Structure formats: C-alpha cells, structure tokens
C-alpha cells in the first residue's frame, strides 16, 4: 500500500472506531472524510433512481432523518442507510465494507505531482536542483581504468601483503638453493661461494670444507694463465669447472669441494632445473626438474 492510500484508509478506520466507541452514527463524520467516490445531493429525492454498488451517497438534508446529513449505499435495489455498526475494514487498498458491500473510499490517481512524496528511510525523492546538477555531470566522470601494466614502484605495502625490492629478490634467490642442499652438508664450518648472472640470480654455488682463507677473489670463468697479481693463499672460484683454487706461493692448488650446485632458469626467470654434485672419491650427481602451472605456481619437483 502506498503512503497516500495508507493515510486515507487509516483515517477512515479511525473515524469508524470513534463512531463505535461513542455510540454515535457515522453519518456526520463521513462528511469530513476526503473521498473521491462520494455523490453528494441536497435532498434524498435527488438521488439517482438506480444507484451504483460500491459508491457512497450523501444526502445533506435528509427529511427522513430530521434534515441532518445522512450517508447511504445502494444495495439490493434500494438505498440503505449507513450506520457505524455496519462499517468494517476491507483487505483492498482504499476500500471499506459498508452494509456488506465493498465501497471504494480512495483511489490513487494514475499520475500526480512529486511534491506530495516525502523521503523514506531507504529511498528519497530528487529535487529540481539535484536533477540539474546531475545533468551537468559528464558521462563517465571520475571513471578510472587500471592499466594492464605499470611499474611496481607505485605499489605500497599493505597490512598482510608487501612488495619485494631488488635486494630482497637476490637474497631470496640464494635462500631457496641453500635450503635444497643443506641436508647434503654435514659440516658446521664451511665456506660457500656463489656466482650470479646479470639479473642477480644464483647460477652456481660451491660449498667447501676449506677453513683457511677469509677473503676470496671474485669468481673466474676460466683458470688464470699465470700467477701474476695473486698473493700466497689467495683463493678464487672457477665457474667453468666449479672448483675452488688457492695459490700456495708457486702454483694454484685445488681445494677439496663438498657440494657443487648448478642452476638453470627458464625465459620467465623461474628456476627450471638444478644439478647437485657431491665431490668424493666418486662424484655423485642428483638432478632436479621443476614444473609450474599456467599461473606460475610450482606444482611439482622431479628428482632423478
């Protein structure tokens, strides 16, 4: 039920209750009810010969009722006086039962001014100024489309997720390989050498049990052709063969090596495979193959 119909029906119900409580007739009170379905005449003789069921007829000077205002309905081929004890609510919007007949008290118009509508608790009406303001806003104003790609520099740390710096990436690339081979090394004092590519990724790792040297020369791709430039006990890593050498004063001496790890990456920068060789009387090599899904998540590691 809309608010206007509810107000009208509530008013009629209140009038009926007041009439019953005071043992008075409803005839006079219905005169004050604002209705849209009432035929008003001065004398009873002016009533239509045949009335219309469901309509109220008001006789302002009813000679059969001491010339007072009297309300009738048309039922069963005759006009029947309306009394307070003959009026009850009807389930339909804007209607009541009078003398057992559904009578429409109020019918909401098909159209009406928006000025009679007031704001509700969840929905409100729009003013002329608000409509004008809305019309002056450009289409898709403040519409934002996030780019497909952008620099990671514009991302800030959140409460539960953070971004990664270049130094953190390099450190992480070292952490993962060591975890993979830590169970192969039983020594408490070992020296680990790393070789990196241009992206800062570990491509070779050598773990040795040599405890003597403290400073290691930058890794070399091949063995130097001479001892020029080296001091006694200088140590260095030869990447091409994965061996650690030290100058003993006269020549380069290979140091005993425990573990030699070689890393390979795919075009996306993901670890693709790794080979781990344990140096002993007979070298033992173990290979690992990493498998990823389409989202880049590692889903399996094959060892052979």
BALOBA-1460 file (C-alpha; in Angstrom, 3 decimals):
// residues 304
<rec num="1" residu="x" x="0.000" y="0.000" z="0.000"/>
<rec num="2" residu="x" x="1.439" y="3.424" z="-0.905"/>
<rec num="3" residu="x" x="1.700" y="6.108" z="1.749"/>
<rec num="4" residu="x" x="-1.241" y="8.156" z="0.468"/>
<rec num="5" residu="x" x="-3.599" y="5.174" z="0.349"/>
<rec num="6" residu="x" x="-2.430" y="4.083" z="3.774"/>
<rec num="7" residu="x" x="-3.142" y="7.528" z="5.189"/>
<rec num="8" residu="x" x="-6.652" y="7.589" z="3.722"/>
<rec num="9" residu="x" x="-7.519" y="4.093" z="4.919"/>
<rec num="10" residu="x" x="-6.123" y="4.826" z="8.387"/>
<rec num="11" residu="x" x="-8.247" y="7.964" z="8.613"/>
<rec num="12" residu="x" x="-11.433" y="6.062" z="7.735"/>
<rec num="13" residu="x" x="-10.575" y="3.336" z="10.241"/>
<rec num="14" residu="x" x="-10.048" y="5.962" z="12.939"/>
<rec num="15" residu="x" x="-13.416" y="7.592" z="12.169"/>
<rec num="16" residu="x" x="-15.179" y="4.237" z="12.358"/>
<rec num="17" residu="x" x="-13.581" y="3.422" z="15.706"/>
<rec num="18" residu="x" x="-14.505" y="6.817" z="17.144"/>
<rec num="19" residu="x" x="-18.122" y="6.406" z="15.993"/>
<rec num="20" residu="x" x="-18.417" y="2.949" z="17.545"/>
<rec num="21" residu="x" x="-16.771" y="3.984" z="20.811"/>
<rec num="22" residu="x" x="-19.078" y="6.974" z="21.257"/>
<rec num="23" residu="x" x="-22.238" y="5.046" z="20.161"/>
<rec num="24" residu="x" x="-22.788" y="7.773" z="17.555"/>
<rec num="25" residu="x" x="-23.630" y="7.363" z="13.914"/>
<rec num="26" residu="x" x="-21.033" y="7.605" z="11.196"/>
<rec num="27" residu="x" x="-23.252" y="9.773" z="9.015"/>
<rec num="28" residu="x" x="-21.968" y="13.130" z="10.157"/>
<rec num="29" residu="x" x="-18.343" y="12.017" z="10.449"/>
<rec num="30" residu="x" x="-18.179" y="10.749" z="6.882"/>
<rec num="31" residu="x" x="-18.868" y="14.302" z="5.722"/>
<rec num="32" residu="x" x="-15.360" y="15.249" z="6.830"/>
<rec num="33" residu="x" x="-13.647" y="12.325" z="5.119"/>
<rec num="34" residu="x" x="-11.800" y="13.370" z="1.967"/>
<rec num="35" residu="x" x="-13.009" y="10.839" z="-0.588"/>
<rec num="36" residu="x" x="-13.118" y="10.512" z="-4.317"/>
<rec num="37" residu="x" x="-16.088" y="8.138" z="-4.559"/>
<rec num="38" residu="x" x="-18.943" y="10.114" z="-2.937"/>
<rec num="39" residu="x" x="-22.065" y="11.501" z="-4.675"/>
<rec num="40" residu="x" x="-23.437" y="14.464" z="-2.727"/>
<rec num="41" residu="x" x="-27.025" y="15.728" z="-3.106"/>
<rec num="42" residu="x" x="-29.073" y="18.162" z="-1.042"/>
<rec num="43" residu="x" x="-32.303" y="16.184" z="-0.827"/>
<rec num="44" residu="x" x="-32.974" y="12.460" z="-0.827"/>
<rec num="45" residu="x" x="-35.334" y="12.895" z="-3.795"/>
<rec num="46" residu="x" x="-32.318" y="13.975" z="-5.868"/>
<rec num="47" residu="x" x="-30.668" y="10.571" z="-5.593"/>
<rec num="48" residu="x" x="-30.379" y="8.622" z="-8.862"/>
<rec num="49" residu="x" x="-33.258" y="6.203" z="-9.496"/>
<rec num="50" residu="x" x="-30.777" y="3.354" z="-9.748"/>
<rec num="51" residu="x" x="-27.632" y="3.722" z="-7.669"/>
<rec num="52" residu="x" x="-24.208" y="2.181" z="-8.151"/>
<rec num="53" residu="x" x="-22.976" y="-0.507" z="-5.827"/>
<rec num="54" residu="x" x="-19.761" y="0.375" z="-4.078"/>
<rec num="55" residu="x" x="-20.397" y="4.141" z="-4.093"/>
<rec num="56" residu="x" x="-21.339" y="6.415" z="-1.187"/>
<rec num="57" residu="x" x="-24.338" y="8.758" z="-1.462"/>
<rec num="58" residu="x" x="-24.510" y="11.767" z="0.863"/>
<rec num="59" residu="x" x="-27.861" y="13.482" z="1.438"/>
<rec num="60" residu="x" x="-27.095" y="16.805" z="3.142"/>
<rec num="61" residu="x" x="-30.675" y="17.500" z="4.259"/>
<rec num="62" residu="x" x="-32.361" y="14.139" z="4.776"/>
<rec num="63" residu="x" x="-36.056" y="14.689" z="5.588"/>
<rec num="64" residu="x" x="-36.305" y="11.127" z="6.876"/>
<rec num="65" residu="x" x="-33.532" y="11.840" z="9.373"/>
<rec num="66" residu="x" x="-34.584" y="15.224" z="10.831"/>
<rec num="67" residu="x" x="-32.974" y="17.048" z="7.916"/>
<rec num="68" residu="x" x="-29.475" y="16.033" z="9.089"/>
<rec num="69" residu="x" x="-26.726" y="14.865" z="6.832"/>
<rec num="70" residu="x" x="-27.098" y="11.136" z="6.081"/>
<rec num="71" residu="x" x="-24.980" y="8.669" z="4.131"/>
<rec num="72" residu="x" x="-26.429" y="5.815" z="2.011"/>
<rec num="73" residu="x" x="-25.207" y="2.980" z="-0.148"/>
<rec num="74" residu="x" x="-27.135" y="1.312" z="-2.958"/>
<rec num="75" residu="x" x="-27.668" y="-2.395" z="-2.291"/>
<rec num="76" residu="x" x="-30.334" y="-4.870" z="-3.369"/>
<rec num="77" residu="x" x="-32.209" y="-2.329" z="-5.496"/>
<rec num="78" residu="x" x="-32.592" y="0.254" z="-2.741"/>
<rec num="79" residu="x" x="-30.685" y="2.862" z="-0.782"/>
<rec num="80" residu="x" x="-29.547" y="1.648" z="2.616"/>
<rec num="81" residu="x" x="-28.601" y="3.984" z="5.409"/>
<rec num="82" residu="x" x="-25.016" y="3.688" z="6.603"/>
<rec num="83" residu="x" x="-24.578" y="3.113" z="10.334"/>
<rec num="84" residu="x" x="-21.470" y="2.821" z="12.463"/>
<rec num="85" residu="x" x="-22.116" y="-0.851" z="13.235"/>
<rec num="86" residu="x" x="-22.302" y="-1.651" z="9.507"/>
<rec num="87" residu="x" x="-18.819" y="-0.461" z="8.574"/>
<rec num="88" residu="x" x="-15.703" y="-2.684" z="8.629"/>
<rec num="89" residu="x" x="-12.263" y="-2.789" z="7.026"/>
<rec num="90" residu="x" x="-11.718" y="-4.309" z="3.604"/>
<rec num="91" residu="x" x="-8.489" y="-6.020" z="2.527"/>
<rec num="92" residu="x" x="-8.219" y="-3.990" z="-0.698"/>
<rec num="93" residu="x" x="-6.332" y="-0.752" z="-0.734"/>
<rec num="94" residu="x" x="-8.522" y="2.328" z="-0.094"/>
<rec num="95" residu="x" x="-11.769" y="0.372" z="0.445"/>
<rec num="96" residu="x" x="-14.117" y="-0.476" z="3.354"/>
<rec num="97" residu="x" x="-17.113" y="-2.767" z="3.781"/>
<rec num="98" residu="x" x="-20.351" y="-0.782" z="4.205"/>
<rec num="99" residu="x" x="-23.603" y="-2.678" z="4.676"/>
<rec num="100" residu="x" x="-21.771" y="-5.789" z="3.456"/>
<rec num="101" residu="x" x="-20.688" y="-4.112" z="0.198"/>
<rec num="102" residu="x" x="-17.121" y="-3.231" z="-0.754"/>
<rec num="103" residu="x" x="-17.015" y="0.544" z="-1.092"/>
<rec num="104" residu="x" x="-14.002" y="2.360" z="-2.545"/>
<rec num="105" residu="x" x="-13.147" y="5.301" z="-0.314"/>
<rec num="106" residu="x" x="-9.992" y="6.368" z="-2.088"/>
<rec num="107" residu="x" x="-8.490" y="5.581" z="-5.488"/>
<rec num="108" residu="x" x="-4.909" y="6.653" z="-6.074"/>
<rec num="109" residu="x" x="-4.590" y="8.630" z="-9.345"/>
<rec num="110" residu="x" x="-2.520" y="7.276" z="-12.193"/>
<rec num="111" residu="x" x="-0.322" y="10.371" z="-12.048"/>
<rec num="112" residu="x" x="0.232" y="13.136" z="-9.510"/>
<rec num="113" residu="x" x="2.806" y="15.766" z="-8.571"/>
<rec num="114" residu="x" x="6.006" y="14.546" z="-6.954"/>
<rec num="115" residu="x" x="5.625" y="17.358" z="-4.405"/>
<rec num="116" residu="x" x="3.332" y="15.167" z="-2.260"/>
<rec num="117" residu="x" x="6.025" y="12.471" z="-1.863"/>
<rec num="118" residu="x" x="8.293" y="12.641" z="1.161"/>
<rec num="119" residu="x" x="11.629" y="10.940" z="1.742"/>
<rec num="120" residu="x" x="11.541" y="7.419" z="3.146"/>
<rec num="121" residu="x" x="14.062" y="5.582" z="5.283"/>
<rec num="122" residu="x" x="15.799" y="3.909" z="2.315"/>
<rec num="123" residu="x" x="14.616" y="5.847" z="-0.769"/>
<rec num="124" residu="x" x="14.327" y="9.586" z="-1.326"/>
<rec num="125" residu="x" x="12.912" y="11.913" z="-3.972"/>
<rec num="126" residu="x" x="15.031" y="14.170" z="-6.169"/>
<rec num="127" residu="x" x="14.752" y="17.957" z="-6.170"/>
<rec num="128" residu="x" x="14.886" y="20.105" z="-9.301"/>
<rec num="129" residu="x" x="18.301" y="21.415" z="-8.234"/>
<rec num="130" residu="x" x="19.648" y="17.891" z="-7.802"/>
<rec num="131" residu="x" x="18.379" y="16.887" z="-11.245"/>
<rec num="132" residu="x" x="20.053" y="19.912" z="-12.841"/>
<rec num="133" residu="x" x="23.294" y="19.106" z="-11.044"/>
<rec num="134" residu="x" x="23.138" y="15.501" z="-12.262"/>
<rec num="135" residu="x" x="22.519" y="16.560" z="-15.844"/>
<rec num="136" residu="x" x="25.626" y="18.770" z="-15.775"/>
<rec num="137" residu="x" x="27.937" y="15.876" z="-14.790"/>
<rec num="138" residu="x" x="29.847" y="14.479" z="-17.753"/>
<rec num="139" residu="x" x="29.340" y="10.871" z="-18.766"/>
<rec num="140" residu="x" x="31.770" y="8.510" z="-17.003"/>
<rec num="141" residu="x" x="33.089" y="11.345" z="-14.837"/>
<rec num="142" residu="x" x="35.842" y="10.109" z="-12.488"/>
<rec num="143" residu="x" x="35.755" y="6.793" z="-14.361"/>
<rec num="144" residu="x" x="39.086" y="5.051" z="-13.815"/>
<rec num="145" residu="x" x="40.557" y="2.199" z="-15.844"/>
<rec num="146" residu="x" x="43.543" y="0.485" z="-14.283"/>
<rec num="147" residu="x" x="46.367" y="-0.009" z="-16.806"/>
<rec num="148" residu="x" x="47.266" y="-3.514" z="-17.912"/>
<rec num="149" residu="x" x="50.860" y="-2.994" z="-16.777"/>
<rec num="150" residu="x" x="52.657" y="-0.469" z="-14.597"/>
<rec num="151" residu="x" x="55.841" y="-0.107" z="-12.555"/>
<rec num="152" residu="x" x="55.985" y="-1.922" z="-9.227"/>
<rec num="153" residu="x" x="57.378" y="1.299" z="-7.701"/>
<rec num="154" residu="x" x="53.847" y="2.653" z="-7.311"/>
<rec num="155" residu="x" x="52.786" y="-0.260" z="-5.059"/>
<rec num="156" residu="x" x="52.978" y="0.294" z="-1.318"/>
<rec num="157" residu="x" x="52.985" y="-2.336" z="1.419"/>
<rec num="158" residu="x" x="49.610" y="-3.450" z="2.751"/>
<rec num="159" residu="x" x="48.570" y="-4.910" z="6.091"/>
<rec num="160" residu="x" x="49.002" y="-8.540" z="5.005"/>
<rec num="161" residu="x" x="50.887" y="-8.344" z="1.664"/>
<rec num="162" residu="x" x="54.046" y="-6.415" z="0.773"/>
<rec num="163" residu="x" x="56.078" y="-5.756" z="-2.369"/>
<rec num="164" residu="x" x="59.634" y="-7.034" z="-2.940"/>
<rec num="165" residu="x" x="62.790" y="-4.995" z="-3.518"/>
<rec num="166" residu="x" x="65.614" y="-5.994" z="-5.856"/>
<rec num="167" residu="x" x="67.915" y="-6.728" z="-2.937"/>
<rec num="168" residu="x" x="65.259" y="-8.911" z="-1.328"/>
<rec num="169" residu="x" x="64.843" y="-10.836" z="-4.585"/>
<rec num="170" residu="x" x="68.573" y="-11.505" z="-4.764"/>
<rec num="171" residu="x" x="68.596" y="-12.652" z="-1.168"/>
<rec num="172" residu="x" x="65.586" y="-14.892" z="-1.747"/>
<rec num="173" residu="x" x="67.216" y="-16.480" z="-4.796"/>
<rec num="174" residu="x" x="70.099" y="-17.515" z="-2.546"/>
<rec num="175" residu="x" x="67.908" y="-18.738" z="0.307"/>
<rec num="176" residu="x" x="65.967" y="-21.272" z="-1.751"/>
<rec num="177" residu="x" x="69.028" y="-23.115" z="-3.197"/>
<rec num="178" residu="x" x="70.685" y="-23.398" z="0.207"/>
<rec num="179" residu="x" x="67.533" y="-24.957" z="1.665"/>
<rec num="180" residu="x" x="67.656" y="-27.544" z="-1.113"/>
<rec num="181" residu="x" x="71.212" y="-28.705" z="-0.393"/>
<rec num="182" residu="x" x="71.511" y="-28.066" z="3.338"/>
<rec num="183" residu="x" x="70.736" y="-31.700" z="4.085"/>
<rec num="184" residu="x" x="73.750" y="-32.752" z="1.983"/>
<rec num="185" residu="x" x="76.261" y="-30.832" z="4.092"/>
<rec num="186" residu="x" x="77.238" y="-32.254" z="7.486"/>
<rec num="187" residu="x" x="79.932" y="-29.720" z="8.350"/>
<rec num="188" residu="x" x="79.405" y="-26.908" z="10.835"/>
<rec num="189" residu="x" x="82.183" y="-24.693" z="9.465"/>
<rec num="190" residu="x" x="82.003" y="-24.472" z="5.706"/>
<rec num="191" residu="x" x="82.697" y="-21.760" z="3.160"/>
<rec num="192" residu="x" x="80.067" y="-21.133" z="0.463"/>
<rec num="193" residu="x" x="80.786" y="-19.360" z="-2.829"/>
<rec num="194" residu="x" x="78.117" y="-18.006" z="-5.159"/>
<rec num="195" residu="x" x="78.221" y="-16.970" z="-8.793"/>
<rec num="196" residu="x" x="75.434" y="-14.708" z="-10.109"/>
<rec num="197" residu="x" x="74.128" y="-13.822" z="-13.570"/>
<rec num="198" residu="x" x="73.277" y="-10.314" z="-14.819"/>
<rec num="199" residu="x" x="69.820" y="-10.495" z="-13.164"/>
<rec num="200" residu="x" x="71.317" y="-11.263" z="-9.770"/>
<rec num="201" residu="x" x="70.244" y="-14.909" z="-9.849"/>
<rec num="202" residu="x" x="72.471" y="-17.652" z="-8.457"/>
<rec num="203" residu="x" x="73.800" y="-19.787" z="-11.281"/>
<rec num="204" residu="x" x="76.449" y="-21.691" z="-9.326"/>
<rec num="205" residu="x" x="77.075" y="-22.498" z="-5.693"/>
<rec num="206" residu="x" x="80.073" y="-24.289" z="-4.255"/>
<rec num="207" residu="x" x="80.342" y="-25.380" z="-0.637"/>
<rec num="208" residu="x" x="83.858" y="-26.313" z="0.531"/>
<rec num="209" residu="x" x="85.395" y="-27.504" z="3.780"/>
<rec num="210" residu="x" x="88.424" y="-25.223" z="3.446"/>
<rec num="211" residu="x" x="88.724" y="-23.199" z="6.641"/>
<rec num="212" residu="x" x="91.883" y="-21.292" z="5.986"/>
<rec num="213" residu="x" x="91.031" y="-18.489" z="3.610"/>
<rec num="214" residu="x" x="88.965" y="-15.484" z="4.754"/>
<rec num="215" residu="x" x="88.971" y="-13.408" z="1.552"/>
<rec num="216" residu="x" x="88.027" y="-14.953" z="-1.783"/>
<rec num="217" residu="x" x="88.867" y="-13.359" z="-5.115"/>
<rec num="218" residu="x" x="85.935" y="-12.661" z="-7.472"/>
<rec num="219" residu="x" x="84.775" y="-15.781" z="-9.358"/>
<rec num="220" residu="x" x="86.558" y="-16.503" z="-12.634"/>
<rec num="221" residu="x" x="85.170" y="-18.048" z="-15.774"/>
<rec num="222" residu="x" x="88.406" y="-19.925" z="-16.509"/>
<rec num="223" residu="x" x="91.676" y="-20.677" z="-14.803"/>
<rec num="224" residu="x" x="94.139" y="-17.738" z="-14.943"/>
<rec num="225" residu="x" x="97.049" y="-18.369" z="-17.258"/>
<rec num="226" residu="x" x="99.587" y="-17.128" z="-14.714"/>
<rec num="227" residu="x" x="100.040" y="-16.342" z="-11.031"/>
<rec num="228" residu="x" x="100.625" y="-12.653" z="-11.713"/>
<rec num="229" residu="x" x="98.569" y="-10.443" z="-9.450"/>
<rec num="230" residu="x" x="97.877" y="-13.143" z="-6.855"/>
<rec num="231" residu="x" x="99.323" y="-13.419" z="-3.378"/>
<rec num="232" residu="x" x="100.030" y="-16.511" z="-1.383"/>
<rec num="233" residu="x" x="96.848" y="-18.182" z="-0.053"/>
<rec num="234" residu="x" x="94.580" y="-16.081" z="-2.306"/>
<rec num="235" residu="x" x="91.538" y="-18.230" z="-3.184"/>
<rec num="236" residu="x" x="89.072" y="-17.962" z="-6.081"/>
<rec num="237" residu="x" x="86.215" y="-19.889" z="-7.697"/>
<rec num="238" residu="x" x="86.472" y="-21.096" z="-11.280"/>
<rec num="239" residu="x" x="82.900" y="-21.054" z="-12.608"/>
<rec num="240" residu="x" x="83.505" y="-23.125" z="-15.717"/>
<rec num="241" residu="x" x="84.593" y="-26.182" z="-13.741"/>
<rec num="242" residu="x" x="83.042" y="-25.422" z="-10.361"/>
<rec num="243" residu="x" x="86.324" y="-25.732" z="-8.447"/>
<rec num="244" residu="x" x="87.928" y="-23.625" z="-5.754"/>
<rec num="245" residu="x" x="91.673" y="-22.942" z="-6.105"/>
<rec num="246" residu="x" x="94.274" y="-21.327" z="-3.855"/>
<rec num="247" residu="x" x="97.731" y="-20.037" z="-4.717"/>
<rec num="248" residu="x" x="100.199" y="-21.790" z="-2.419"/>
<rec num="249" residu="x" x="103.004" y="-19.440" z="-3.427"/>
<rec num="250" residu="x" x="104.110" y="-21.321" z="-6.510"/>
<rec num="251" residu="x" x="101.004" y="-22.773" z="-8.188"/>
<rec num="252" residu="x" x="97.213" y="-22.955" z="-7.971"/>
<rec num="253" residu="x" x="96.069" y="-25.802" z="-5.739"/>
<rec num="254" residu="x" x="92.529" y="-27.170" z="-5.960"/>
<rec num="255" residu="x" x="90.724" y="-27.240" z="-2.643"/>
<rec num="256" residu="x" x="88.508" y="-30.160" z="-1.640"/>
<rec num="257" residu="x" x="84.879" y="-29.440" z="-2.585"/>
<rec num="258" residu="x" x="81.860" y="-30.967" z="-0.893"/>
<rec num="259" residu="x" x="78.964" y="-29.754" z="-2.993"/>
<rec num="260" residu="x" x="78.713" y="-28.160" z="-6.428"/>
<rec num="261" residu="x" x="75.266" y="-26.843" z="-7.487"/>
<rec num="262" residu="x" x="74.386" y="-25.529" z="-10.953"/>
<rec num="263" residu="x" x="71.090" y="-23.641" z="-11.518"/>
<rec num="264" residu="x" x="69.194" y="-23.090" z="-14.764"/>
<rec num="265" residu="x" x="66.221" y="-20.748" z="-15.312"/>
<rec num="266" residu="x" x="63.501" y="-20.534" z="-17.951"/>
<rec num="267" residu="x" x="62.568" y="-17.463" z="-20.013"/>
<rec num="268" residu="x" x="60.229" y="-16.280" z="-17.238"/>
<rec num="269" residu="x" x="63.057" y="-16.251" z="-14.684"/>
<rec num="270" residu="x" x="61.718" y="-19.286" z="-12.854"/>
<rec num="271" residu="x" x="64.053" y="-21.990" z="-11.610"/>
<rec num="272" residu="x" x="63.867" y="-24.662" z="-14.292"/>
<rec num="273" residu="x" x="66.388" y="-27.280" z="-13.182"/>
<rec num="274" residu="x" x="69.211" y="-27.844" z="-10.745"/>
<rec num="275" residu="x" x="72.045" y="-30.342" z="-10.547"/>
<rec num="276" residu="x" x="73.829" y="-31.107" z="-7.283"/>
<rec num="277" residu="x" x="77.157" y="-32.943" z="-7.336"/>
<rec num="278" residu="x" x="78.807" y="-34.269" z="-4.188"/>
<rec num="279" residu="x" x="82.557" y="-34.422" z="-4.529"/>
<rec num="280" residu="x" x="84.063" y="-37.613" z="-3.098"/>
<rec num="281" residu="x" x="86.135" y="-40.484" z="-4.358"/>
<rec num="282" residu="x" x="83.330" y="-40.999" z="-6.897"/>
<rec num="283" residu="x" x="81.256" y="-37.862" z="-7.624"/>
<rec num="284" residu="x" x="77.521" y="-38.364" z="-7.117"/>
<rec num="285" residu="x" x="75.178" y="-36.113" z="-9.065"/>
<rec num="286" residu="x" x="71.464" y="-35.527" z="-8.383"/>
<rec num="287" residu="x" x="69.243" y="-33.617" z="-10.810"/>
<rec num="288" residu="x" x="66.011" y="-31.773" z="-10.084"/>
<rec num="289" residu="x" x="63.353" y="-30.629" z="-12.581"/>
<rec num="290" residu="x" x="60.725" y="-28.028" z="-11.560"/>
<rec num="291" residu="x" x="57.211" y="-27.982" z="-13.038"/>
<rec num="292" residu="x" x="54.888" y="-24.934" z="-12.917"/>
<rec num="293" residu="x" x="51.227" y="-24.397" z="-13.756"/>
<rec num="294" residu="x" x="49.921" y="-21.691" z="-16.106"/>
<rec num="295" residu="x" x="49.811" y="-19.197" z="-13.213"/>
<rec num="296" residu="x" x="53.465" y="-19.664" z="-12.400"/>
<rec num="297" residu="x" x="52.894" y="-21.728" z="-9.258"/>
<rec num="298" residu="x" x="55.354" y="-24.525" z="-8.638"/>
<rec num="299" residu="x" x="53.322" y="-27.733" z="-8.578"/>
<rec num="300" residu="x" x="55.941" y="-30.489" z="-8.714"/>
<rec num="301" residu="x" x="59.651" y="-31.269" z="-8.434"/>
<rec num="302" residu="x" x="61.079" y="-34.282" z="-10.263"/>
<rec num="303" residu="x" x="64.247" y="-35.790" z="-8.855"/>
<rec num="304" residu="x" x="66.403" y="-38.115" z="-10.942"/>
